[in-house]
Amino acid sequence: MKKGLFIVFEGGEGTGKTTAIDEIYNWIIENNFKCIKTREPGGINISEQIRQVILNKENKTMDGRTEALLYAAARRQHLVEKVIPALEEGSIILCDRFIDSSLAYQGYARKLGIEEVMSINRFAIGEYMPDLSILFDLDPKIGLERISSNEHREINRLDLEKIDFHERVRAGYNVVYEKNKDRIIKIDAEKSKENVINQIKNILKPIIWTNIK
């Protein structure tokens, strides 16, 4: 039985999700709640291996459907091996990406169809959906500039897509957001890091303090 909270951070490249997760994780731990941070694709050994295939810059011929299926496979293994056990133990899970990424990137930006990609993922995740998704909304040009100026950020295959792809990703996220406002909260990721972190804390505090004992 699910006891914890499954919180997902979503957004395009360079929006600041990973930095925010680190800050929010520390804040949650400081307030004496059980918390784990993880990522997709990845988080556990098998899914990290799939991640290497998906994001390898050499894999330029990868078909869009292959990409979508690989993400779903990595998602399934991560879910059963890490997310579900942590939820059953009552932990708060902070996950860098989940199903909305597939809907935005493969469903919309790759033009495979949001519902088509959703059907693949329904098979992969069953009834498990995030309790909350926080969408980092940012002009893709700014996000890509942040990546290029970050010497610690490894450039992957998706980073190298043309700007119109990243603009479609942003548009795809907004389509998904409009259909799921009960689950997704959108924040302005162009604000300062401190402002973004405070936005997230204000969103999460009543949810965590109310639902986690």
Secondary structure by P-SEA (a helix, b strand, c coil): cccbbbbbbbbccccaaaaaaaaaaaaaaaacccccccccccccaaaaaaaaaaaccccccccaaaaaaaaaaaaaaaaaccaaaaaaabbbbbbcccaaaaaaaccccccccaaaaaaaaaaacccccccbbbbbcccaaaaaaaaaacccccccccccccaaaaaaaaaaaaaaaaacccccccccccccaaaaaaaaaaacaaaaaaccc
